[in-house]
Amino acid sequence: MNILILGSGGREHALAWKLAQSKKVDKIFIGPGNAGTSSAGTNLKLDPGNFPEVKIAVLENKIDIVIVGPEAPLVDGIHDYFLSDNSLKNIPVIGPDKSAARMEGSKDFAKEFLIRHNIPTAAYKSFDKSSLKGVSAFLKTLSPPYVIKADGLAAGKGVLIIDNINEAEKEVKAILNGKFGAAGQKVVIEQFLKGIELSVFVITDGISYKMLPEAKDYKRIGVGDTGLNTGGMGAVSPVPFADSCFMKKVMDRVVEPTMKGLITDKIEYKGFLFFGLINVNGDPFVIEYNARLGDPESEVIIPRIKSDFFDLIEGVAKGDLAERELEIDERFVTTVMLASGGYPGDYEKGKPITGFEGIKDSVVFHAGTKSIDGKVVTSGGRVMAVSSWGQTKKEALSISYRNAGLINFEGLYLRTDIGFDL
């Protein structure tokens, strides 16, 4: 089997690293990939959002299965593009079609789904320009802080948490007036839920599903969960508070109703589904759905899969996932993200990276890197994730931090407190 993984981050490197271990996989191509993915396969110069470009790569390299890493191509309909093309329609795409990808692509759609199927979530109301007059009255029914979300994809910047009601109202108007472009044609205002977050993942062939390991990631740039939101500065799996009692609630109240709801609503969902949850006094609530694996969660959940990961991918492609085996490593896996100085604001690229070649007992997943004249340099805000196994969370974190200390590039920044709240 020849596989094409679309994307260029740590998630895609983790996927390529794991799939390269399968005896069923012949060749792995990553488009566009990064300096790290080239050790697990062949990087292709292509834009995952340019579907004709993807088509050429698929046909030229005799690709048998396509795995879509990031959300944008899914929301834009890459799965539908394959189904509508005679030369591509028999090549399975691991990732939902455009209609199903609305679970992530439209927050309003996701909230309506949650309410319709009685799945616990925050109280909300959606607004567009025609209903703008009702914003003030609805905000007054909530207690601060106020959660303001652009309906569509906004490159991780479309969620605002605001303490002041007047400021919240101004932000709603700004979003509807184009602050986040087309993503803000509609705005979702939500009740703020106080608790601790975790991420739960399933892989599904549209009929059956398998639960992947859960994870807790750390979005804020600063120690103690302070400062601006990022794409994620580290992650831990398993999550200590997600014991059998809590996970039974997750299964009974969230996962099962979601999977049944997709079938009831005739939404054919194939691929990965990410449940962004929050534990509120021992009860799970859904914050969001994502139509793909998370990043940096992938860098801790994929290393915990002991069985052949391609077996699950093939199960989705053939529609017989229920018959496939999934074996999970009981050990902890932790990852620490190394970021460019200034991220998530302005940062410089092209900084040479040294030290990662000498790392032992960890796996380094590249995120924002590229290779120039044989040297690895920074090319993004989040540069590398150092993932490690341990019998305890403390042991895994100790190994991750020890190895992270060997890596160096100008301006390197990392959070020193991953796992602190567990």
RAFENHU-V718099 format. One record per residue. N is the residue number from 1. RES is the residue in one letter. PSI is psi in whole degrees, 0 to 359 (999 if undefined). BURIAL is 1 if it has 9 or more other ideal C-beta (glycine too) atoms within 8 Angstrom, else 0. Layout:
N&RES&PSI&BURIAL  N&RES&PSI&BURIAL
//
This chain:
1&M&135&1  2&N&130&1  3&I&140&1  4&L&123&1  5&I&123&1  6&L&130&1  7&G&177&1  8&S&12&1  9&G&195&1  10&G&324&1  11&R&314&1  12&E&325&1  13&H&318&1  14&A&318&1  15&L&313&1  16&A&317&1  17&W&315&1  18&K&316&1  19&L&332&1  20&A&343&1  21&Q&352&0  22&S&135&1  23&K&344&0  24&K&347&0  25&V&127&1  26&D&299&0  27&K&144&1  28&I&130&1  29&F&141&1  30&I&127&1  31&G&115&1  32&P&348&1  33&G&191&1  34&N&187&1  35&A&332&1  36&G&323&1  37&T&337&1  38&S&343&1  39&S&345&0  40&A&348&1  41&G&202&1  42&T&124&0  43&N&141&1  44&L&135&1  45&K&96&0  46&L&159&1  47&D&117&0  48&P&339&1  49&G&353&0  50&N&93&0  51&F&319&1  52&P&325&0  53&E&318&1  54&V&318&1  55&K&313&1  56&I&315&1  57&A&320&1  58&V&314&1  59&L&319&1  60&E&325&0  61&N&11&1  62&K&52&0  63&I&135&1  64&D&328&0  65&I&139&1  66&V&128&1  67&I&122&1  68&V&117&1  69&G&297&1  70&P&166&1  71&E&327&1  72&A&313&1  73&P&328&1  74&L&312&1  75&V&328&1  76&D&353&0  77&G&33&1  78&I&325&1  79&H&316&1  80&D&323&1  81&Y&316&1  82&F&315&1  83&L&332&1  84&S&357&0  85&D&123&1  86&N&327&0  87&S&351&0  88&L&343&1  89&K&338&1  90&N&5&0  91&I&114&1  92&P&138&0  93&V&121&1  94&I&100&1  95&G&144&1  96&P&159&1  97&D&178&1  98&K&319&1  99&S&314&0  100&A&329&1  101&A&351&1  102&R&343&1  103&M&330&1  104&E&325&1  105&G&341&1  106&S&112&1  107&K&327&1  108&D&316&1  109&F&315&1  110&A&318&1  111&K&319&1  112&E&320&0  113&F&313&1  114&L&314&1  115&I&317&1  116&R&326&0  117&H&18&1  118&N&43&0  119&I&130&1  120&P&126&1  121&T&169&1  122&A&148&1  123&A&144&0  124&Y&169&1  125&K&143&0  126&S&147&1  127&F&146&1  128&D&187&1  129&K&328&0  130&S&338&0  131&S&16&0  132&L&329&1  133&K&339&0  134&G&356&1  135&V&311&1  136&S&315&0  137&A&320&0  138&F&319&1  139&L&326&1  140&K&343&0  141&T&350&0  142&L&158&1  143&S&145&0  144&P&158&1  145&P&163&0  146&Y&135&1  147&V&119&1  148&I&125&1  149&K&130&1  150&A&139&1  151&D&319&1  152&G&190&1  153&L&131&1  154&A&37&1  155&A&39&0  156&G&5&0  157&K&2&0  158&G&11&1  159&V&124&1  160&L&139&0  161&I&115&1  162&I&134&1  163&D&330&0  164&N&129&0  165&I&323&1  166&N&321&0  167&E&322&1  168&A&317&1  169&E&320&1  170&K&319&0  171&E&321&1  172&V&314&1  173&K&319&1  174&A&320&0  175&I&315&1  176&L&338&1  177&N&12&0  178&G&11&0  179&K&322&1  180&F&26&1  181&G&217&0  182&A&337&0  183&A&339&1  184&G&26&1  185&Q&340&0  186&K&149&1  187&V&137&1  188&V&126&1  189&I&128&1  190&E&153&1  191&Q&140&1  192&F&129&1  193&L&128&1  194&K&125&0  195&G&199&1  196&I&135&0  197&E&157&1  198&L&161&1  199&S&133&1  200&V&142&1  201&F&142&1  202&V&157&1  203&I&135&1  204&T&147&1  205&D&11&1  206&G&346&0  207&I&302&0  208&S&171&0  209&Y&161&1  210&K&137&1  211&M&124&0  212&L&169&1  213&P&148&1  214&E&166&1  215&A&162&1  216&K&123&1  217&D&170&1  218&Y&107&1  219&K&329&1  220&R&149&1  221&I&330&1  222&G&157&0  223&V&140&0  224&G&22&0  225&D&56&0  226&T&164&0  227&G&194&0  228&L&156&0  229&N&146&0  230&T&187&1  231&G&353&1  232&G&124&1  233&M&3&1  234&G&171&1  235&A&160&1  236&V&139&1  237&S&136&1  238&P&172&1  239&V&116&1  240&P&323&0  241&F&347&1  242&A&65&1  243&D&183&0  244&S&325&0  245&C&313&0  246&F&317&1  247&M&334&1  248&K&320&0  249&K&319&1  250&V&314&1  251&M&310&1  252&D&323&0  253&R&337&1  254&V&299&1  255&V&307&1  256&E&311&1  257&P&328&1  258&T&311&1  259&M&321&1  260&K&323&1  261&G&322&1  262&L&318&1  263&I&316&1  264&T&318&0  265&D&5&0  266&K&39&0  267&I&109&1  268&E&103&1  269&Y&117&1  270&K&126&1  271&G&212&1  272&F&141&1  273&L&126&1  274&F&125&1  275&F&111&1  276&G&109&1  277&L&162&1  278&I&134&1  279&N&107&1  280&V&102&1  281&N&41&0  282&G&0&0  283&D&135&1  284&P&135&1  285&F&147&1  286&V&123&1  287&I&318&1  288&E&162&0  289&Y&146&1  290&N&148&1  291&A&21&1  292&R&179&1  293&L&154&1  294&G&166&1  295&D&114&1  296&P&12&1  297&E&325&1  298&S&327&1  299&E&353&1  300&V&329&1  301&I&324&1  302&I&319&1  303&P&343&1  304&R&354&1  305&I&114&1  306&K&327&0  307&S&175&0  308&D&112&1  309&F&328&1  310&F&332&1  311&D&321&1  312&L&318&1  313&I&315&1  314&E&325&1  315&G&322&1  316&V&315&1  317&A&321&1  318&K&350&0  319&G&21&1  320&D&40&0  321&L&327&1  322&A&333&0  323&E&356&0  324&R&154&1  325&E&140&0  326&L&117&1  327&E&128&0  328&I&135&0  329&D&128&1  330&E&344&0  331&R&160&1  332&F&146&1  333&V&132&1  334&T&150&1  335&T&142&1  336&V&125&1  337&M&132&1  338&L&125&1  339&A&160&1  340&S&141&1  341&G&132&1  342&G&337&0  343&Y&140&1  344&P&11&0  345&G&213&0  346&D&141&0  347&Y&159&1  348&E&151&1  349&K&174&1  350&G&17&0  351&K&126&1  352&P&140&0  353&I&131&1  354&T&161&0  355&G&339&1  356&F&342&1  357&E&334&0  358&G&10&0  359&I&139&1  360&K&148&0  361&D&10&0  362&S&163&1  363&V&132&0  364&V&115&1  365&F&120&1  366&H&143&1  367&A&288&1  368&G&73&1  369&T&159&1  370&K&163&0  371&S&125&1  372&I&119&0  373&D&40&0  374&G&358&0  375&K&142&0  376&V&128&1  377&V&162&1  378&T&144&1  379&S&12&1  380&G&178&1  381&G&314&1  382&R&120&1  383&V&307&1  384&M&150&1  385&A&128&1  386&V&110&1  387&S&139&1  388&S&152&1  389&W&154&1  390&G&154&1  391&Q&334&0  392&T&163&0  393&K&318&1  394&K&317&0  395&E&315&1  396&A&317&1  397&L&321&1  398&S&318&1  399&I&318&1  400&S&314&1  401&Y&323&1  402&R&315&0  403&N&327&1  404&A&328&1  405&G&345&0  406&L&341&1  407&I&143&1  408&N&138&0  409&F&157&1  410&E&126&0  411&G&6&1  412&L&134&1  413&Y&139&0  414&L&153&1  415&R&134&1  416&T&7&0  417&D&28&0  418&I&134&1  419&G&2&1  420&F&329&0  421&D&6&0  422&L&999&1
//
